Amino acid sequence: MVLVTGVSRFLGARVADTLQADPSIERVIGVDTVAPTMPLGRTEFVRIDIRTPSIAKIINAAEVDTVVHLNLVTMTSAARMKTKELNVIGTMQLLAACQRSAAMRKVVVRSSAAVYGSSGHDPAVFSETDEPVLPPSSGYAKDAVEVEGYVRGLARRRSDLTVSVLRFANFLGPHVDSPLSRYFHMPVAATVLGFDPRLQFIHEDDGVEVLRRMATEDHPGTFNVAGDGVVLLSQALRRAGRPILRLPAPAVQTLGDFGRRFGGLKGFSPELLRWLTYGRVLDTEQLAGELSWRPKYSSDEAFADFVDSQGLGQGLPISLFDRLTSAIGGKR
């Protein structure tokens, strides 16, 4: 019996759909506060807020033995307190229910590589044992740090459980709608002057496969998850056909704030700006060794599939934009 949280979002829906197709899994329950828009097959949907004690009733009544927790909200909005409650208080309530359940055997938690932060003093590559140079101090990245702390507490109190924590790089793919995917849809992409960060992505198909493996097999521990290789931000923007406007960091943040409030760029946060300034690269060898598996898509291939599937590369010709910005610069 498997319970999947956050089933109304694209990742939760896809994971639930994949698990329900496995004949070895007797029953899949998907929970969220709103109804899913994607078909879930034989997955049973229950509208519930995991911040409430009702989640324990569901787990106990259905004798759930595996929880796949995907309800980490990464979108930044004006309702920051509500987002934090969903991420942190919701996780606390869920883990408390798992701890009290006699039937519970396995907990899989989606975390984020954002727990490592982003700064100019970071190591070239982060392994799972590395600590952030500048720990996240706000937003969903700080929430992810707190969530991981509560998960470690559960693992100590219930040493009989198989507990897996997955630190995902940024998802990309045909169905991903995130602050990052919206950034690549901007007519003109603002970047921080003097920086061209190394980025990694995980294709949605590979992310779902890792979660499926973790839910159906026993792989305790904390794992980085990303496509092989790196992509420079400038390379990504040119592949997406986005003209680049290089500005000082405060100006980029101002544009991001304006876009979030008035232009639909929901989620352009200080955490995203730091990542687009300094980047972040993960060592994924621990996951590869544990699963004897490598992602189907490299970071470059994941980005290419995202660009092709979403019809990017059709904006203002880059050569024309470059001539325009050069002309403007020459008149100053």
Buried (B, 14 or more C-beta within 10 A) or exposed (E): BBBBBBBBBBBBBBBBBBBBEEEEBEBBBBBBBEEBEBEBEEBBBBEBBBBEEBBBEBBBEBEBBBBBBBBBBBBBEEEEEEBBBBBBBBBBBBBBBBBEBEEBBBBBBBBBBBBBBBBEEBEEBBEBEBEBEBEBEEBBBBBBBBBBEBBEEBBEEBEEBBBBBBBBBBBBBEBBBBBBBBBBBBEBBBBBEEBBBBBBBBBBBBBBBBBBBBBBEEBBBBBBBBBBBBBEBBBBBBBBBBBBBBBEBEBBBEBBBEBBEEEEBBBBBBBBBBBBBBBBBBBBEBBBEBBEEBBEBBBBBBBBBBBEEBEBEEBEEBEEBEEEBEEEEEEE
